[in-house]
């Protein structure tokens, strides 16, 4: 680690056990990213931005996440700490910013827990209509909690297999869809193979070029989860090797999976038929004539949901552990069990997820929607902080007279890459003010961020007087 950076950390801080290999980290990141954003929400994006506009938006999203991960890669290899970007924000942008970044990211995954458990129960009810949703939700809560509590290696191995199911489904979707596009597989309706005609039949941007930008935040959310590599860096074997390898492998896979799947969807489904009523994956499989298409995709979506819940509990637990480890919240929360898992932090996160689950039923139109809006913007704001941390880190590193050659991994194109990343991510947050459907997210998030800074300021003053 670059000397002074590690020296600024409190002497009371600790690290978790390093048991995750490169394969675990790749599948953890893929598992966190590939979820309902691709399997369900992509239909809405196609409907709003048009076929070609959606391909363009996802292409831009892939570039943005590539830029973010280059910045995070350099930071994570130089300082492979659990909770990574929250610790970096504390060091390079100030304790108040570090605390706020951690709370925003923790809230993102904690809210996701409630959503995923609710969704898993709803999917199971399609097969078992007489069993209440809460029974299945409770069952999956116990399973996910147990997997995370036993050991990080068992968690990572489980997540790898769950993610593998999604990856196989996407590859099959792209291959079968491409064959249908060009006539190698006949369509059920008997219509001729469409090729790329649906991509352009109503013009490049049927709803206007501006629609591409209004869906960018949704696209960025679909790519969120790649930053889990940074979270897991503190538990990675040989982070100097595993982190860069995981980043490179994850990025090219995401680009192929997301953009390839979107091209197939947009080519086989007229954009006016796409939406959120049915998964575009189901629509395409039904067009091709795959038997039990709905059941197959429901199973895949269920694994995606459980994978996201598994990753979400891991991410929120490590962020809470990191806050405690840095002394920003009571340090007893950072205690670990015999398996090296921060058990108390995990229990608190699961309780937060249960409250989120309850609010999704009881206060869906008020409290829950406010929380979802805040957590939605939070990930992109975290990306902004990563780019800003990279800029400050490199400046300090060079100011201390150190050589770039000593960095085990260097982000290319500094400082241009970092500044472009920061500006593009910031714009994707600000531009939602022009979309009336997403505008409330900005109005909720700004006061919440101010509240986080205020809370940190108050607690810091209390500590000084103790």
ZATORDREN-918270 format. One record per residue (C-alpha): x negated, z negated, y negated. Coordinates in steps of 0.25 Angstrom, whole numbers, padded with zeros to 4 digits, always signed. Layout:
# ZATORDREN-918270
XZY
...
This chain:
# ZATORDREN-918270
+0000+0000+0000
-0005+0002-0014
-0011-0011-0018
-0004-0016-0030
+0010-0011-0026
+0009-0020-0014
+0003-0031-0022
+0015-0032-0031
+0024-0036-0020
+0027-0051-0018
+0018-0058-0008
+0030-0063-0002
+0035-0050+0003
+0035-0045+0017
+0037-0032+0025
+0046-0029+0037
+0040-0025+0050
+0036-0011+0051
+0043-0005+0064
+0049+0008+0059
+0041+0021+0063
+0043+0035+0056
+0054+0039+0065
+0062+0027+0062
+0060+0029+0047
+0064+0044+0048
+0077+0041+0055
+0080+0029+0047
+0079+0038+0034
+0087+0049+0041
+0097+0039+0046
+0099+0033+0032
+0101+0047+0026
+0109+0055+0036
+0123+0049+0035
+0137+0051+0030
+0131+0058+0017
+0128+0070+0026
+0138+0068+0037
+0150+0066+0028
+0147+0067+0013
+0140+0080+0013
+0154+0087+0014
+0158+0081+0001
+0145+0086-0005
+0147+0100+0000
+0161+0100-0006
+0156+0095-0019
+0144+0103-0021
+0147+0115-0013
+0139+0120-0001
+0126+0126-0008
+0127+0114-0018
+0127+0104-0007
+0115+0111+0000
+0108+0111-0014
+0112+0096-0017
+0106+0091-0003
+0094+0100-0005
+0092+0093-0019
+0095+0079-0012
+0084+0082-0001
+0074+0085-0012
+0077+0072-0020
+0076+0063-0007
+0063+0070-0004
+0058+0067-0018
+0062+0052-0017
+0056+0051-0003
+0043+0056-0008
+0042+0045-0018
+0047+0034-0008
+0037+0039+0002
+0025+0036-0007
+0030+0023-0011
+0034+0019+0003
+0021+0023+0009
+0013+0015-0002
+0022+0003-0001
+0030+0003+0013
+0039-0009+0010
+0053-0012+0015
+0063-0010+0003
+0053+0000-0002
+0059+0006-0015
+0065-0007-0019
+0051-0013-0019
+0045-0001-0026
+0056-0002-0037
+0052-0017-0039
+0037-0014-0040
+0038-0001-0048
+0051-0002-0056
+0053-0017-0058
+0060-0028-0050
+0074-0025-0056
+0073-0011-0051
+0068-0015-0037
+0079-0025-0036
+0090-0015-0040
+0085-0004-0031
+0085-0013-0019
+0099-0018-0022
+0104-0003-0024
+0098+0001-0011
+0103-0011-0004
+0117-0009-0009
+0117+0006-0005
+0114+0003+0010
+0123-0010+0010
+0135-0002+0005
+0131+0009+0015
+0132-0001+0026
+0147-0004+0023
+0150+0010+0022
+0143+0014+0035
+0150+0003+0043
+0164+0007+0037
+0161+0021+0041
+0156+0018+0055
+0169+0011+0058
+0178+0022+0052
+0171+0032+0061
+0172+0024+0073
+0187+0023+0070
+0189+0038+0072
+0185+0036+0087
+0192+0022+0088
+0203+0022+0079
+0209+0009+0084
+0197+0001+0080
+0196-0004+0066
+0184+0001+0057
+0179-0013+0055
+0176-0015+0070
+0167-0003+0071
+0161-0007+0057
+0158-0021+0062
+0152-0016+0075
+0142-0006+0068
+0139-0017+0058
+0134-0026+0070
+0126-0015+0076
+0119-0010+0064
+0116-0025+0060
+0110-0027+0074
+0102-0015+0074
+0095-0019+0061
+0094-0033+0065
+0086-0031+0077
+0073-0024+0072
+0069-0013+0063
+0064-0005+0074
+0078-0005+0081
+0085-0002+0068
+0076+0010+0066
+0077+0015+0080
+0092+0014+0080
+0092+0021+0066
+0084+0032+0072
+0094+0035+0083
+0106+0035+0073
+0099+0044+0064
+0095+0053+0075
+0110+0056+0079
+0112+0060+0064
+0100+0069+0064
+0104+0076+0077
+0118+0078+0072
+0113+0084+0059
+0104+0094+0067
+0115+0098+0076
+0124+0100+0064
+0114+0109+0057
+0110+0117+0069
+0125+0119+0074
+0129+0122+0059
+0118+0132+0057
+0122+0139+0070
+0136+0140+0065
+0133+0145+0051
+0126+0157+0057
+0136+0160+0069
+0128+0155+0080
+0139+0145+0083
+0153+0150+0080
+0162+0142+0071
+0175+0137+0077
+0184+0144+0066
+0178+0157+0070
+0173+0160+0056
+0160+0167+0055
+0147+0160+0053
+0146+0156+0038
+0131+0156+0036
+0128+0151+0022
+0141+0157+0016
+0148+0144+0014
+0136+0139+0006
+0139+0149-0005
+0153+0155-0004
+0158+0147-0016
+0145+0149-0024
+0133+0140-0024
+0140+0128-0032
+0155+0129-0030
+0158+0116-0038
+0147+0119-0048
+0132+0116-0048
+0134+0102-0054
+0141+0098-0040
+0127+0098-0034
+0122+0087-0043
+0135+0079-0042
+0133+0078-0027
+0118+0075-0028
+0120+0060-0028
+0128+0061-0015
+0117+0070-0009
+0107+0060-0013
+0115+0049-0006
+0115+0057+0006
+0100+0057+0006
+0099+0042+0003
+0092+0035+0015
+0079+0042+0015
+0074+0031+0007
+0075+0022+0019
+0061+0026+0023
+0056+0018+0011
+0064+0006+0015
+0059+0007+0029
+0044+0009+0025
+0042-0006+0025
+0046-0006+0040
+0039+0007+0044
+0027+0008+0053
+0015+0014+0046
+0023+0017+0033
+0011+0026+0028
+0014+0036+0039
+0029+0034+0043
+0035+0034+0029
+0030+0048+0024
+0033+0053+0038
+0047+0048+0038
+0050+0053+0024
+0045+0067+0027
+0053+0068+0040
+0065+0062+0034
+0065+0071+0022
+0064+0084+0029
+0075+0080+0039
+0084+0076+0028
+0082+0089+0021
+0085+0097+0034
+0097+0088+0039
+0104+0087+0026
+0102+0101+0020
+0104+0108+0033
+0117+0100+0036
+0122+0103+0022
+0119+0118+0024
+0127+0118+0037
+0139+0111+0031
+0139+0119+0019
+0138+0132+0027
+0149+0129+0037
+0159+0121+0029
+0165+0127+0016
+0162+0117+0005
+0177+0115+0001
+0180+0110+0015
+0168+0100+0015
+0171+0086+0010
+0171+0072+0015
+0184+0072+0024
+0175+0077+0036
+0160+0077+0039
+0155+0091+0037
+0147+0089+0050
+0161+0088+0057
+0166+0100+0050
+0154+0109+0054
+0154+0104+0068
+0169+0107+0069
+0167+0121+0063
+0156+0124+0074
+0165+0118+0085
+0157+0106+0089
+0167+0098+0098
+0170+0083+0093
+0163+0087+0080
+0170+0075+0073
+0166+0065+0084
+0152+0070+0084
+0151+0069+0069
+0158+0055+0068
+0147+0050+0078
+0136+0056+0070
+0142+0050+0057
+0144+0036+0064
+0129+0036+0068
+0125+0041+0053
+0134+0029+0048
+0127+0019+0057
+0114+0024+0054
+0116+0023+0039
+0121+0008+0042
+0109+0005+0050
+0100+0011+0039
+0108+0004+0028
+0107-0010+0034
+0092-0007+0036
+0090-0002+0022
+0098-0013+0015
+0092-0024+0023
+0077-0019+0019
+0081-0018+0005
+0087-0032+0004
+0074-0037+0012
+0065-0031+0002
+0073-0037-0010
+0071-0051-0003
+0057-0048+0001
+0054-0044-0014
+0060-0058-0018
+0072-0051-0026
+0082-0058-0017
+0080-0071-0008
+0068-0069+0001
+0075-0075+0013
+0083-0062+0014
+0069-0055+0018
+0068-0063+0031
+0067-0055+0043
+0071-0059+0058
+0062-0058+0070
+0064-0043+0071
+0059-0042+0057
+0072-0038+0051
+0077-0044+0038
+0089-0050+0044
+0095-0058+0032
+0094-0046+0023
+0101-0037+0034
+0112-0047+0035
+0114-0047+0020
+0114-0032+0020
+0125-0031+0031
+0134-0041+0024
+0132-0032+0012
+0136-0020+0020
+0148-0028+0026
+0153-0031+0011
+0152-0016+0008
+0160-0013+0021
+0171-0022+0016
+0171-0017+0002
+0172-0003+0008
+0186-0007+0014
+0190-0018+0003
+0185-0012-0010
+0182+0002-0007
+0187+0007-0021
+0180-0003-0029
+0168-0012-0024
+0164-0003-0013
+0164+0010-0021
+0156+0004-0032
+0146-0001-0021
+0145+0013-0015
+0143+0019-0029
+0132+0010-0032
+0125+0012-0018
+0127+0027-0019
+0118+0028-0032
+0108+0018-0027
+0101+0026-0017
+0097+0037-0028
+0093+0026-0038
+0084+0021-0027
+0078+0035-0026
+0076+0034-0041
+0068+0021-0040
+0060+0027-0029
+0055+0038-0038
+0053+0029-0050
+0045+0019-0041
+0036+0031-0036
+0033+0035-0050
+0028+0021-0054
+0021+0018-0041
+0012+0031-0042
+0009+0027-0056
+0005+0013-0053
-0003+0018-0041
-0011+0028-0049
-0013+0018-0061
-0019+0008-0051
-0030+0018-0049
-0026+0021-0034
-0027+0035-0028
-0015+0043-0023
-0023+0047-0011
-0022+0032-0006
-0006+0034-0005
-0003+0037+0009
+0009+0045+0004
+0011+0052-0009
+0023+0058-0015
+0020+0072-0019
+0022+0077-0034
+0021+0064-0041
+0025+0061-0052
+0035+0073-0052
+0041+0070-0039
+0044+0056-0043
+0050+0059-0056
+0059+0071-0051
+0064+0061-0040
+0067+0051-0050
+0074+0060-0060
+0082+0068-0049
+0087+0055-0042
+0091+0049-0056
+0099+0062-0059
+0106+0061-0046
+0111+0047-0050
+0115+0051-0065
+0121+0064-0062
+0133+0058-0054
+0138+0054-0068
+0144+0068-0068
+0151+0066-0055
+0164+0058-0057
+0164+0054-0042
+0150+0048-0042
+0150+0043-0056
+0155+0029-0053
+0142+0027-0045
+0134+0028-0057
+0143+0018-0065
+0142+0008-0054
+0128+0009-0051
+0122+0007-0065
+0129-0007-0067
+0125-0011-0053
+0110-0007-0056
+0111-0015-0069
+0117-0027-0061
+0105-0026-0051
+0095-0027-0062
+0102-0039-0069
+0103-0046-0056
+0088-0044-0053
+0085-0049-0068
+0093-0062-0066
+0087-0065-0052
+0073-0063-0057
+0075-0072-0069
+0081-0083-0060
+0068-0082-0051
+0059-0084-0063
+0066-0096-0067
+0066-0102-0053
